[in-house]
Every structure is written in structure tokens, then in C-alpha cells.
């Protein structure tokens, strides 16, 4: 950790204040987003979520029952729509999910987009400053490297579906935390001395700045003081400990090892957040393998084609069982672990939005979509509620899902953002009722 790294992490320079608010707020309570993709839509609407008599009553279905411990952290956004989707296709929905844009080529070919995805956008605006080594993490399970993440010109950002490799990239060079308080105190003192030098440099710089820039320098000084506070707090509450390296040796595309691979991938995201290696992540399950998405793992262990089942009648038991199993993995290995890490006056889940989506709805439709988020109450999310901007599930009568993407941007600190993707033509502003 040297002076250049400190100054870079504090975003000294033009534009920093616009998206961090104040440096103290950004350092005290990191804002995080993880977008989780589960393919093939939903089947049997009542088995997904059930609307209660009031907006704060959310009923769970067969597939979503594992989310019960997180009802107070849940927001269900119903009757959303992929505007301009490609004739109700998986391809168009998968591309639009995080980009909010559709192009003719994305309607017939996977991995083609016409604009930037929300994770990469946040990586540019926030991640390159707060976590420059990993502005946005793109990972997955059983996707053969295919992705939901795109740069501004629509170029795919490869998704790493090898959790062993992701671990090495994230943590191989992470400094091991000292083993005892005495060594930790010396470690903190060394880092604090670097901050002291950086603060001195900023004070000297402030004296030479024009009046309109002095306030920004003061905010950065405030950020250094806050970093010092965080270093001191490590003695009482260390949240980042270098995670143990995975010991498993099975191939990362072994269909029978889906549960183990999922646990490793979810654990990488949690540990990356805890160690502030990244604040933005995408984690996809089976991003492409619709025909090959088979339940070849315990306890299901049936060679059933879930893509085919998703086109069938409501009540396909194996489809619901597989979806429930994935939700259980998410609940146990992502939500529970985030909720177990104290942060500020709450937990890491309070400062993290887990956005769970899919690419198609009931009856192979790109309308009447149900998306949901968990967590983020310290980011302004009005949790524990059901949002239904319109009662219609019919095509062209729903609310564009880009409004939800705008809400996520604003919750992550980009309060001035009003549209995303094709938003100018599909409505502007955040999703009504999502943010306080």
C-alpha cells in the first residue's frame, strides 16, 4: 500500500464527489450489488411468489420457500417487462436483463448486445476507484464461459465459471492477516503511517488549489481519517480473513458437482465483498445451456431437460425442485453469510443488494416478469414489500424493467441517473416504491 494507491483509492481528482457523496460515507458503508441469474424463467406462478392483501405481505411458493428467513429484506417487483424484446426469445431476454437494450443480432444469437451492462457501468463509475483491481467480478457456474456482462460497445465480458481460478485471482496475493493482536497492531501502524503521509500531501495540495476545489480535497482528507478509523477498528472486528483455498480437485464443469461448484462460487463473492476486493458482481447459473441444463446432482439426480420443462404446463415437479434447490444454495451460501457479517450498525446484507433475475416469464413471455432483490436497506431500499406498478401481465402493458435498473444505480450512489439502456424510450426514473 503506497501513496499512489491511497490517493487512487480515495478518488482524488475530477468527478469523484459526484458519485461517492462524501468520502466518509463511501468508506464507512461500502455499497455493493450482486446480480444473480437463474435461467428458464418460472413455471406455475403461484409457486414462485404470492401477493398478499397488502404490499408488505409476501407469500412464498414451492420454489422460493428457502427465502423465508429474509422476508423482511425482500422486494418483489412484479409485472415488469423487457420492452422491445425479440419475439419472446431466451436470447433477447438474456441480453436485456442487465443491459436494458436489445438489438436485432441479440435476438437470434447468444452473447451479442448493443450496449453496456449495469455491472460494467458501475465498474466504470464506482469500481475503478473503490476496487481498481476488480471493478466488477463476472463469475458463474456451468456456463462454459458465456456471459451476461457487456462493455459499452456490446463486447462480451467473459464469465469465469472456474471457481478455483476465481479464488486464485481474487485472493492469491491477498496479504495474510497477522495472527495475533500484537502483530495486527504493528500492521495497522505501518499502514497508518502511509495514510499520514498521504494526508500531509493532500494538505499541501489543498493550499495550492483554487477555492472551488478545496472542498473536494477536504472530503478526501475526511476519507483518509475514516480509513484510519477503519484500520483501528480491525483490532475489534476483523471482517476480512484470507479464505482457505479450495481443496477439491474435481473438474469445474462436472455436472454432478453442481452443488459443490455453486457453494465455491457463492463463497468467492461473499469473501470478495468482505475483503473489499470488489463491490459489484455478476453470478450466473447455466447462462446458456438451456438444453443441457439437467439435474445430474443429488438429491435430484434426474436427466431432465429443464429448458423443455419450462415450456410445459405448470406443476412440473422436477423443475420446481431444481429451482428450489438453487434458491436454497443462494439462501445458505450467499444471504446467510452476508447477514452474519457485522457492518456498521447492521450487517453486510444491509449494505448489499442481491438482484435475482431470469430471461423469460411464464408461458415463454417477455412480459409479466417477476424480479426480486434481497437486502440493501442501508442503501435506501424499502425492503419487505411487493411492488406491482401495473396489474396487467399482458405484452406492452407492463413497466419496463429498466426502471428497476435505474433504482439499482441510484441505490449504489448514482443518484442523478434517470435512465439506463433503452430507458429514454421506455420510461425514466426509478421503479416507483423501490427506494425511500
C-alpha positions as a Markdown table, in Angstrom:
| # | Residue | x | y | z |
|---|---|---|---|---|
| 1 | Unk | 0.0 | 0.0 | 0.0 |
| 2 | Unk | 1.8 | 3.2 | -1.2 |
| 3 | Unk | 0.8 | 6.8 | -1.5 |
| 4 | Unk | -0.2 | 6.4 | -5.1 |
| 5 | Unk | -2.6 | 3.6 | -4.3 |
| 6 | Unk | -4.1 | 5.5 | -1.4 |
| 7 | Unk | -4.7 | 8.6 | -3.5 |
| 8 | Unk | -6.2 | 6.5 | -6.3 |
| 9 | Unk | -8.5 | 4.6 | -3.9 |
| 10 | Unk | -9.7 | 7.9 | -2.5 |
| 11 | Unk | -10.6 | 9.2 | -6.0 |
| 12 | Unk | -8.6 | 12.4 | -5.7 |
| 13 | Unk | -9.4 | 14.1 | -9.0 |
| 14 | Unk | -12.3 | 15.3 | -11.1 |
| 15 | Unk | -15.7 | 13.7 | -10.7 |
| 16 | Unk | -15.2 | 11.7 | -7.5 |
| 17 | Unk | -17.6 | 13.6 | -5.3 |
| 18 | Unk | -20.4 | 13.3 | -7.9 |
| 19 | Unk | -20.8 | 9.6 | -7.3 |
| 20 | Unk | -19.5 | 9.0 | -3.8 |
| 21 | Unk | -21.4 | 11.7 | -2.0 |
| 22 | Unk | -18.8 | 12.1 | 0.7 |
| 23 | Unk | -15.7 | 10.1 | 1.1 |
| 24 | Unk | -16.6 | 9.3 | 4.7 |
| 25 | Unk | -19.9 | 7.8 | 3.6 |
| 26 | Unk | -18.3 | 5.8 | 0.9 |
| 27 | Unk | -15.6 | 4.4 | 3.2 |
| 28 | Unk | -17.8 | 3.8 | 6.2 |
| 29 | Unk | -20.6 | 1.8 | 4.4 |
| 30 | Unk | -19.5 | 0.3 | 1.1 |
| 31 | Unk | -22.4 | -0.1 | -1.3 |
| 32 | Unk | -22.5 | -3.5 | -3.1 |
| 33 | Unk | -24.5 | -5.2 | -5.8 |
| 34 | Unk | -24.5 | -8.8 | -6.9 |
| 35 | Unk | -26.7 | -9.8 | -9.9 |
| 36 | Unk | -27.7 | -13.5 | -9.8 |
| 37 | Unk | -29.1 | -15.1 | -12.9 |
| 38 | Unk | -31.2 | -18.3 | -12.9 |
| 39 | Unk | -32.3 | -19.4 | -16.4 |
| 40 | Unk | -35.5 | -20.7 | -17.9 |
| 41 | Unk | -38.0 | -18.3 | -16.3 |
| 42 | Unk | -40.7 | -19.6 | -14.0 |
| 43 | Unk | -43.4 | -22.2 | -14.1 |
| 44 | Unk | -46.5 | -22.2 | -12.0 |
| 45 | Unk | -46.9 | -18.6 | -11.0 |
| 46 | Unk | -48.3 | -19.3 | -7.5 |
| 47 | Unk | -45.3 | -21.5 | -6.8 |
| 48 | Unk | -42.9 | -18.5 | -7.2 |
| 49 | Unk | -44.4 | -15.7 | -5.1 |
| 50 | Unk | -47.9 | -15.0 | -3.9 |
| 51 | Unk | -49.3 | -11.5 | -3.4 |
| 52 | Unk | -50.8 | -10.8 | -0.1 |
| 53 | Unk | -53.6 | -8.4 | 0.8 |
| 54 | Unk | -51.2 | -5.5 | 1.4 |
| 55 | Unk | -47.9 | -4.5 | -0.2 |
| 56 | Unk | -46.0 | -5.7 | 2.9 |
| 57 | Unk | -47.4 | -9.2 | 2.7 |
| 58 | Unk | -45.3 | -11.5 | 0.5 |
| 59 | Unk | -46.3 | -15.1 | 0.2 |
| 60 | Unk | -43.6 | -17.7 | -0.8 |
| 61 | Unk | -44.2 | -20.6 | -3.1 |
| 62 | Unk | -42.7 | -24.0 | -3.6 |
| 63 | Unk | -39.6 | -22.7 | -5.3 |
| 64 | Unk | -38.9 | -19.6 | -3.1 |
| 65 | Unk | -39.6 | -21.1 | 0.3 |
| 66 | Unk | -35.8 | -21.1 | 1.2 |
| 67 | Unk | -36.1 | -17.3 | 1.2 |
| 68 | Unk | -38.4 | -17.3 | 4.3 |
| 69 | Unk | -35.7 | -16.1 | 6.7 |
| 70 | Unk | -35.3 | -13.0 | 4.5 |
| 71 | Unk | -38.9 | -11.8 | 4.1 |
| 72 | Unk | -38.1 | -8.5 | 5.8 |
| 73 | Unk | -35.2 | -8.0 | 3.4 |
| 74 | Unk | -37.1 | -9.0 | 0.2 |
| 75 | Unk | -38.6 | -6.8 | -2.5 |
| 76 | Unk | -40.7 | -8.5 | -5.2 |
| 77 | Unk | -41.1 | -6.4 | -8.4 |
| 78 | Unk | -43.9 | -7.9 | -10.4 |
| 79 | Unk | -45.4 | -7.3 | -13.9 |
| 80 | Unk | -42.2 | -5.9 | -15.3 |
| 81 | Unk | -41.4 | -6.3 | -19.0 |
| 82 | Unk | -38.5 | -6.4 | -21.4 |
| 83 | Unk | -39.6 | -3.7 | -23.8 |
| 84 | Unk | -38.6 | -4.3 | -27.4 |
| 85 | Unk | -37.7 | -7.9 | -26.7 |
| 86 | Unk | -37.1 | -10.2 | -29.7 |
| 87 | Unk | -40.3 | -12.0 | -30.2 |
| 88 | Unk | -40.3 | -13.6 | -26.8 |
| 89 | Unk | -36.9 | -15.3 | -27.0 |
| 90 | Unk | -34.5 | -16.5 | -24.4 |
| 91 | Unk | -31.7 | -14.8 | -26.3 |
| 92 | Unk | -33.3 | -11.4 | -26.3 |
| 93 | Unk | -34.2 | -11.6 | -22.6 |
| 94 | Unk | -30.8 | -12.8 | -21.5 |
| 95 | Unk | -29.1 | -9.9 | -23.3 |
| 96 | Unk | -31.6 | -7.3 | -22.0 |
| 97 | Unk | -31.5 | -8.5 | -18.4 |
| 98 | Unk | -28.6 | -6.3 | -17.4 |
| 99 | Unk | -28.2 | -4.0 | -20.4 |
| 100 | Unk | -31.7 | -2.8 | -20.8 |
| 101 | Unk | -31.1 | -2.8 | -24.6 |
| 102 | Unk | -32.0 | -5.0 | -27.5 |
| 103 | Unk | -30.6 | -5.2 | -31.0 |
| 104 | Unk | -31.6 | -7.4 | -34.0 |
| 105 | Unk | -28.4 | -9.5 | -33.6 |
| 106 | Unk | -29.1 | -10.3 | -29.9 |
| 107 | Unk | -32.5 | -11.8 | -30.9 |
| 108 | Unk | -31.0 | -14.8 | -32.6 |
| 109 | Unk | -27.5 | -15.2 | -31.2 |
| 110 | Unk | -26.3 | -15.6 | -27.7 |
| 111 | Unk | -23.6 | -13.3 | -26.3 |
| 112 | Unk | -24.5 | -10.3 | -28.5 |
| 113 | Unk | -25.5 | -7.0 | -27.1 |
| 114 | Unk | -25.8 | -3.3 | -28.2 |
| 115 | Unk | -24.8 | -1.6 | -25.0 |
| 116 | Unk | -23.2 | -1.8 | -21.6 |
| 117 | Unk | -24.5 | -3.9 | -18.8 |
| 118 | Unk | -25.2 | -2.4 | -15.4 |
| 119 | Unk | -22.2 | -4.2 | -13.7 |
| 120 | Unk | -19.7 | -2.8 | -16.1 |
| 121 | Unk | -21.3 | 0.6 | -15.9 |
| 122 | Unk | -20.9 | 0.6 | -12.1 |
| 123 | Unk | -17.4 | -0.8 | -12.6 |
| 124 | Unk | -16.5 | 2.3 | -14.6 |
| 125 | Unk | -18.3 | 4.8 | -12.4 |
| 126 | Unk | -17.5 | 3.3 | -8.9 |
| 127 | Unk | -15.5 | 0.1 | -9.1 |
| 128 | Unk | -12.4 | 1.5 | -10.9 |
| 129 | Unk | -11.9 | 3.9 | -8.0 |
| 130 | Unk | -13.0 | 1.9 | -4.9 |
| 131 | Unk | -11.7 | -1.5 | -6.0 |
| 132 | Unk | -9.4 | -0.9 | -9.0 |
| 133 | Unk | -8.1 | -4.4 | -9.3 |
| 134 | Unk | -11.6 | -5.8 | -9.7 |
| 135 | Unk | -14.0 | -3.1 | -10.7 |
| 136 | Unk | -16.6 | -5.8 | -11.4 |
| 137 | Unk | -16.4 | -9.5 | -10.9 |
| 138 | Unk | -18.1 | -11.7 | -13.5 |
| 139 | Unk | -18.4 | -15.3 | -12.5 |
| 140 | Unk | -20.7 | -18.3 | -13.0 |
| 141 | Unk | -21.5 | -22.0 | -12.6 |
| 142 | Unk | -21.7 | -24.3 | -15.6 |
| 143 | Unk | -21.8 | -21.6 | -18.3 |
| 144 | Unk | -18.8 | -22.6 | -20.5 |
| 145 | Unk | -17.6 | -19.0 | -20.1 |
| 146 | Unk | -20.6 | -17.3 | -21.6 |
| 147 | Unk | -21.8 | -14.2 | -20.0 |
| 148 | Unk | -24.4 | -11.5 | -19.2 |
| 149 | Unk | -21.8 | -8.8 | -19.0 |
| 150 | Unk | -21.0 | -6.4 | -21.8 |
| 151 | Unk | -18.9 | -3.3 | -22.4 |
| 152 | Unk | -20.2 | -0.1 | -23.9 |
| 153 | Unk | -20.0 | -1.3 | -27.5 |
| 154 | Unk | -21.6 | -4.6 | -26.7 |
| 155 | Unk | -18.5 | -6.7 | -26.5 |
| 156 | Unk | -19.0 | -9.7 | -24.1 |
| 157 | Unk | -17.0 | -9.7 | -20.9 |
| 158 | Unk | -16.1 | -13.4 | -20.4 |
| 159 | Unk | -17.6 | -15.0 | -17.3 |
| 160 | Unk | -15.2 | -17.2 | -15.4 |
| 161 | Unk | -17.0 | -20.4 | -14.4 |
| 162 | Unk | -14.0 | -22.0 | -12.7 |
| 163 | Unk | -14.3 | -21.1 | -9.0 |
| 164 | Unk | -10.8 | -22.4 | -8.3 |
| 165 | Unk | -9.3 | -19.9 | -10.8 |
| 166 | Unk | -11.6 | -17.1 | -9.5 |
| 167 | Unk | -10.3 | -17.8 | -6.0 |
| 168 | Unk | -6.7 | -17.6 | -7.1 |
| 169 | Unk | -7.3 | -14.3 | -9.0 |
| 170 | Unk | -9.0 | -12.7 | -6.0 |
| 171 | Unk | -7.0 | -14.0 | -3.1 |
| 172 | Unk | -3.7 | -15.5 | -4.1 |
| 173 | Unk | -1.9 | -12.2 | -3.5 |
| 174 | Unk | -4.0 | -11.0 | -0.6 |
| 175 | Unk | -1.9 | -10.2 | 2.4 |
| 176 | Unk | -2.4 | -12.7 | 5.3 |
| 177 | Unk | -3.8 | -11.0 | 8.3 |
| 178 | Unk | -1.4 | -11.1 | 11.3 |
| 179 | Unk | -2.1 | -13.9 | 13.7 |
| 180 | Unk | -2.4 | -12.0 | 17.0 |
| 181 | Unk | -3.3 | -8.6 | 18.3 |
| 182 | Unk | 0.3 | -7.5 | 18.8 |
| 183 | Unk | 1.2 | -8.3 | 15.2 |
| 184 | Unk | -2.1 | -6.8 | 13.9 |
| 185 | Unk | -1.4 | -3.6 | 15.8 |
| 186 | Unk | 2.1 | -3.3 | 14.2 |
| 187 | Unk | 0.5 | -4.0 | 10.8 |
| 188 | Unk | -2.1 | -1.2 | 11.4 |
| 189 | Unk | 0.6 | 1.2 | 12.5 |
| 190 | Unk | 2.6 | 0.6 | 9.3 |
| 191 | Unk | -0.5 | 1.3 | 7.1 |
| 192 | Unk | -1.5 | 4.3 | 9.2 |
| 193 | Unk | 1.9 | 5.8 | 8.6 |
| 194 | Unk | 1.2 | 5.6 | 4.8 |
| 195 | Unk | -2.1 | 7.3 | 5.4 |
| 196 | Unk | -0.5 | 10.0 | 7.5 |
| 197 | Unk | 2.0 | 10.8 | 4.6 |
| 198 | Unk | -0.9 | 10.8 | 2.1 |
| 199 | Unk | -2.8 | 13.2 | 4.3 |
| 200 | Unk | 0.2 | 15.5 | 4.6 |
| 201 | Unk | 0.5 | 15.5 | 0.8 |
| 202 | Unk | -3.2 | 16.4 | 0.5 |
| 203 | Unk | -2.9 | 19.3 | 2.9 |
| 204 | Unk | 0.0 | 20.7 | 0.9 |
| 205 | Unk | -2.0 | 20.2 | -2.3 |
| 206 | Unk | -5.1 | 21.9 | -0.8 |
| 207 | Unk | -3.1 | 25.1 | -0.2 |
| 208 | Unk | -2.4 | 25.4 | -3.9 |
| 209 | Unk | -5.9 | 24.5 | -5.2 |
| 210 | Unk | -8.4 | 27.1 | -6.4 |
| 211 | Unk | -11.1 | 27.8 | -3.9 |
| 212 | Unk | -13.8 | 25.7 | -5.6 |
| 213 | Unk | -11.5 | 22.6 | -5.4 |
| 214 | Unk | -10.5 | 22.9 | -1.7 |
| 215 | Unk | -13.8 | 21.4 | -0.5 |
| 216 | Unk | -13.1 | 18.3 | -2.6 |
| 217 | Unk | -9.6 | 18.0 | -1.1 |
| 218 | Unk | -11.2 | 18.4 | 2.4 |
| 219 | Unk | -13.6 | 15.5 | 1.6 |
| 220 | Unk | -10.6 | 13.4 | 0.6 |
| 221 | Unk | -8.9 | 14.2 | 3.9 |
| 222 | Unk | -12.0 | 13.2 | 5.6 |
| 223 | Unk | -11.8 | 9.9 | 3.7 |
| 224 | Unk | -8.3 | 9.4 | 5.0 |
| 225 | Unk | -9.4 | 10.0 | 8.6 |
| 226 | Unk | -12.2 | 7.5 | 8.0 |
| 227 | Unk | -9.7 | 4.9 | 6.6 |
| 228 | Unk | -7.7 | 5.4 | 9.8 |
| 229 | Unk | -10.8 | 4.8 | 11.9 |
| 230 | Unk | -11.4 | 1.5 | 9.9 |
| 231 | Unk | -7.8 | 0.4 | 10.4 |
| 232 | Unk | -8.2 | 0.9 | 14.2 |
| 233 | Unk | -11.5 | -1.0 | 14.2 |
| 234 | Unk | -9.8 | -4.0 | 12.8 |
| 235 | Unk | -8.5 | -4.8 | 16.3 |
| 236 | Unk | -12.1 | -5.2 | 17.5 |
| 237 | Unk | -13.9 | -6.6 | 14.4 |
| 238 | Unk | -11.8 | -8.0 | 11.6 |
| 239 | Unk | -14.2 | -9.0 | 8.8 |
| 240 | Unk | -11.6 | -9.9 | 6.2 |
| 241 | Unk | -9.6 | -13.0 | 6.7 |
| 242 | Unk | -8.0 | -14.7 | 3.7 |
| 243 | Unk | -10.2 | -17.6 | 2.9 |
| 244 | Unk | -8.8 | -21.0 | 2.7 |
| 245 | Unk | -8.0 | -22.2 | -0.8 |
| 246 | Unk | -10.5 | -24.8 | -2.2 |
| 247 | Unk | -9.1 | -28.3 | -1.7 |
| 248 | Unk | -11.4 | -30.1 | -4.1 |
| 249 | Unk | -9.9 | -31.3 | -7.4 |
| 250 | Unk | -12.9 | -32.2 | -9.5 |
| 251 | Unk | -13.4 | -30.6 | -12.9 |
| 252 | Unk | -15.2 | -27.3 | -12.8 |
| 253 | Unk | -17.7 | -28.4 | -15.5 |
| 254 | Unk | -18.6 | -31.7 | -13.9 |
| 255 | Unk | -22.5 | -31.8 | -14.0 |
| 256 | Unk | -22.6 | -34.0 | -10.9 |
| 257 | Unk | -20.7 | -31.4 | -8.8 |
| 258 | Unk | -23.2 | -28.5 | -9.3 |
| 259 | Unk | -23.8 | -28.1 | -5.5 |
| 260 | Unk | -20.1 | -28.0 | -4.6 |
| 261 | Unk | -19.3 | -25.7 | -7.5 |
| 262 | Unk | -22.2 | -23.4 | -6.6 |
| 263 | Unk | -21.0 | -23.2 | -3.0 |
| 264 | Unk | -17.5 | -22.3 | -4.1 |
| 265 | Unk | -18.7 | -19.6 | -6.5 |
| 266 | Unk | -21.1 | -18.0 | -3.9 |
| 267 | Unk | -18.3 | -18.2 | -1.3 |
| 268 | Unk | -15.9 | -16.3 | -3.6 |
| 269 | Unk | -18.5 | -13.5 | -3.9 |
| 270 | Unk | -19.0 | -13.2 | -0.2 |
| 271 | Unk | -15.3 | -13.3 | 0.6 |
| 272 | Unk | -14.6 | -10.7 | -2.2 |
| 273 | Unk | -17.1 | -8.4 | -0.6 |
| 274 | Unk | -15.8 | -9.0 | 2.9 |
| 275 | Unk | -12.2 | -8.2 | 1.8 |
| 276 | Unk | -13.4 | -5.3 | -0.4 |
| 277 | Unk | -11.8 | -6.9 | -3.4 |
| 278 | Unk | -14.9 | -5.8 | -5.4 |
| 279 | Unk | -18.3 | -4.2 | -4.8 |
| 280 | Unk | -20.0 | -5.3 | -8.0 |
| 281 | Unk | -20.5 | -8.9 | -9.1 |
| 282 | Unk | -22.5 | -11.0 | -11.6 |
| 283 | Unk | -23.0 | -14.7 | -10.8 |
| 284 | Unk | -24.9 | -16.8 | -13.4 |
| 285 | Unk | -26.2 | -20.3 | -13.2 |
| 286 | Unk | -26.3 | -22.1 | -16.5 |
| 287 | Unk | -26.2 | -18.9 | -18.6 |
| 288 | Unk | -26.5 | -20.7 | -21.9 |
| 289 | Unk | -27.0 | -24.5 | -21.5 |
| 290 | Unk | -30.8 | -24.5 | -21.8 |
| 291 | Unk | -31.0 | -27.9 | -23.5 |
| 292 | Unk | -28.1 | -29.2 | -21.3 |
| 293 | Unk | -29.4 | -27.9 | -18.0 |
| 294 | Unk | -30.1 | -31.3 | -16.4 |
| 295 | Unk | -30.5 | -32.2 | -12.7 |
| 296 | Unk | -27.5 | -34.6 | -12.5 |
| 297 | Unk | -26.8 | -33.9 | -8.9 |
| 298 | Unk | -28.0 | -35.1 | -5.6 |
| 299 | Unk | -30.7 | -35.1 | -4.3 |
| 300 | Unk | -32.5 | -34.7 | -7.7 |
| 301 | Unk | -30.2 | -36.7 | -9.9 |
| 302 | Unk | -32.5 | -36.9 | -12.9 |
| 303 | Unk | -31.5 | -36.4 | -16.5 |
| 304 | Unk | -34.4 | -34.0 | -17.1 |
| 305 | Unk | -34.2 | -31.1 | -19.5 |
| 306 | Unk | -35.3 | -28.1 | -17.5 |
| 307 | Unk | -35.4 | -25.9 | -20.6 |
| 308 | Unk | -38.0 | -28.2 | -22.1 |
| 309 | Unk | -39.9 | -28.4 | -18.8 |
| 310 | Unk | -40.1 | -24.6 | -18.6 |
| 311 | Unk | -42.2 | -24.6 | -21.8 |
| 312 | Unk | -44.6 | -27.1 | -20.3 |
| 313 | Unk | -47.6 | -27.0 | -18.0 |
| 314 | Unk | -47.5 | -25.5 | -14.5 |
| 315 | Unk | -46.7 | -28.0 | -11.9 |
| 316 | Unk | -43.6 | -29.7 | -13.3 |
| 317 | Unk | -42.3 | -31.1 | -10.1 |
| 318 | Unk | -38.7 | -31.6 | -11.1 |
| 319 | Unk | -38.5 | -28.0 | -12.5 |
| 320 | Unk | -39.8 | -26.6 | -9.2 |
| 321 | Unk | -37.5 | -28.9 | -7.2 |
| 322 | Unk | -34.4 | -27.8 | -9.1 |
| 323 | Unk | -35.3 | -24.1 | -8.8 |
| 324 | Unk | -35.9 | -24.6 | -5.0 |
| 325 | Unk | -32.6 | -26.3 | -4.7 |
| 326 | Unk | -30.8 | -23.3 | -6.3 |
| 327 | Unk | -32.7 | -20.8 | -4.1 |
| 328 | Unk | -31.6 | -22.9 | -1.1 |
| 329 | Unk | -28.0 | -22.6 | -2.2 |
| 330 | Unk | -28.3 | -18.9 | -2.5 |
| 331 | Unk | -30.0 | -18.6 | 0.9 |
| 332 | Unk | -27.4 | -20.7 | 2.7 |
| 333 | Unk | -24.2 | -19.7 | 1.0 |
| 334 | Unk | -24.8 | -16.0 | 0.0 |
| 335 | Unk | -27.6 | -14.4 | 2.0 |
| 336 | Unk | -26.9 | -16.1 | 5.3 |
| 337 | Unk | -23.2 | -15.4 | 5.1 |
| 338 | Unk | -23.7 | -11.7 | 4.2 |
| 339 | Unk | -26.2 | -11.4 | 7.1 |
| 340 | Unk | -23.7 | -13.0 | 9.5 |
| 341 | Unk | -21.0 | -10.3 | 8.9 |
| 342 | Unk | -21.5 | -7.3 | 11.1 |
| 343 | Unk | -21.0 | -3.9 | 9.4 |
| 344 | Unk | -21.8 | -0.5 | 10.8 |
| 345 | Unk | -25.0 | -0.7 | 12.7 |
| 346 | Unk | -26.2 | -3.7 | 10.8 |
| 347 | Unk | -24.8 | -6.4 | 8.6 |
| 348 | Unk | -23.2 | -6.7 | 5.2 |
| 349 | Unk | -26.5 | -7.7 | 3.7 |
| 350 | Unk | -27.9 | -4.4 | 4.8 |
| 351 | Unk | -25.3 | -2.7 | 2.6 |
| 352 | Unk | -25.6 | -5.2 | -0.3 |
| 353 | Unk | -28.4 | -5.7 | -2.9 |
| 354 | Unk | -28.8 | -9.2 | -4.2 |
| 355 | Unk | -30.7 | -8.8 | -7.5 |
| 356 | Unk | -32.1 | -12.1 | -8.8 |
| 357 | Unk | -33.5 | -12.3 | -12.3 |
| 358 | Unk | -34.1 | -14.5 | -15.3 |
| 359 | Unk | -34.6 | -14.1 | -19.0 |
| 360 | Unk | -38.2 | -15.1 | -19.7 |
| 361 | Unk | -41.5 | -15.4 | -18.0 |
| 362 | Unk | -44.5 | -17.7 | -17.6 |
| 363 | Unk | -45.6 | -19.1 | -21.0 |
| 364 | Unk | -42.4 | -18.1 | -22.7 |
| 365 | Unk | -43.3 | -14.4 | -22.5 |
| 366 | Unk | -41.0 | -11.4 | -22.0 |
| 367 | Unk | -43.9 | -9.6 | -20.2 |
| 368 | Unk | -45.4 | -10.2 | -16.8 |
| 369 | Unk | -41.9 | -10.7 | -15.4 |
| 370 | Unk | -41.1 | -11.1 | -11.7 |
| 371 | Unk | -37.8 | -9.9 | -10.4 |
| 372 | Unk | -36.7 | -9.6 | -6.8 |
| 373 | Unk | -34.0 | -8.3 | -4.6 |
| 374 | Unk | -32.8 | -9.1 | -1.1 |
| 375 | Unk | -31.0 | -6.7 | 1.2 |
| 376 | Unk | -29.9 | -3.1 | 0.7 |
| 377 | Unk | -31.9 | -1.4 | 3.4 |
| 378 | Unk | -29.0 | 0.9 | 4.2 |
| 379 | Unk | -28.8 | 1.8 | 0.5 |
| 380 | Unk | -32.3 | 3.2 | 0.6 |
| 381 | Unk | -34.2 | 0.1 | -0.5 |
| 382 | Unk | -37.7 | -0.1 | 1.0 |
| 383 | Unk | -37.5 | -3.8 | 1.9 |
| 384 | Unk | -40.2 | -6.2 | 2.9 |
| 385 | Unk | -42.7 | -5.3 | 0.2 |
| 386 | Unk | -44.3 | -6.3 | -3.0 |
| 387 | Unk | -44.2 | -3.8 | -5.9 |
| 388 | Unk | -46.7 | -4.1 | -8.7 |
| 389 | Unk | -46.7 | -0.8 | -10.8 |
| 390 | Unk | -49.4 | -2.3 | -13.1 |
| 391 | Unk | -51.9 | -5.1 | -12.7 |
| 392 | Unk | -51.5 | -6.2 | -16.3 |
| 393 | Unk | -49.3 | -9.1 | -17.3 |
| 394 | Unk | -50.0 | -8.5 | -21.0 |
| 395 | Unk | -47.5 | -7.6 | -23.6 |
| 396 | Unk | -46.8 | -3.8 | -23.9 |
| 397 | Unk | -48.8 | -3.1 | -20.7 |
| 398 | Unk | -46.1 | -3.8 | -18.1 |
| 399 | Unk | -43.5 | -1.5 | -16.7 |
| 400 | Unk | -40.0 | -1.6 | -18.3 |
| 401 | Unk | -37.5 | -3.4 | -16.2 |
| 402 | Unk | -35.1 | -0.6 | -16.9 |
| 403 | Unk | -36.8 | 1.4 | -14.2 |
| 404 | Unk | -35.5 | -1.3 | -11.7 |
| 405 | Unk | -32.0 | -1.0 | -13.2 |
| 406 | Unk | -32.2 | 2.8 | -12.6 |
| 407 | Unk | -33.2 | 2.1 | -9.0 |
| 408 | Unk | -30.1 | -0.1 | -8.5 |
| 409 | Unk | -27.9 | 2.6 | -9.9 |
| 410 | Unk | -29.3 | 5.2 | -7.6 |
| 411 | Unk | -29.0 | 2.8 | -4.6 |
| 412 | Unk | -25.4 | 2.4 | -5.5 |
| 413 | Unk | -24.8 | 6.1 | -5.2 |
| 414 | Unk | -25.5 | 7.4 | -8.7 |
| 415 | Unk | -28.5 | 9.4 | -7.6 |
| 416 | Unk | -28.6 | 11.6 | -10.7 |
| 417 | Unk | -29.1 | 8.7 | -13.1 |
| 418 | Unk | -32.7 | 8.6 | -14.5 |
| 419 | Unk | -32.4 | 6.2 | -17.5 |
| 420 | Unk | -30.5 | 3.1 | -18.5 |
| 421 | Unk | -30.2 | 1.2 | -21.7 |
| 422 | Unk | -33.2 | 1.9 | -23.8 |
| 423 | Unk | -34.8 | 3.8 | -20.9 |
| 424 | Unk | -35.3 | 7.1 | -22.8 |
| 425 | Unk | -37.9 | 5.3 | -24.9 |
| 426 | Unk | -39.4 | 3.1 | -22.2 |
| 427 | Unk | -39.8 | 5.4 | -19.2 |
| 428 | Unk | -37.4 | 7.3 | -16.9 |
| 429 | Unk | -36.8 | 7.4 | -13.2 |
| 430 | Unk | -36.5 | 4.6 | -10.6 |
| 431 | Unk | -39.2 | 2.0 | -10.1 |
| 432 | Unk | -41.9 | 3.6 | -8.0 |
| 433 | Unk | -41.8 | 2.4 | -4.4 |
| 434 | Unk | -38.4 | 0.7 | -4.6 |
| 435 | Unk | -36.3 | 3.4 | -2.9 |
| 436 | Unk | -37.2 | 5.5 | 0.1 |
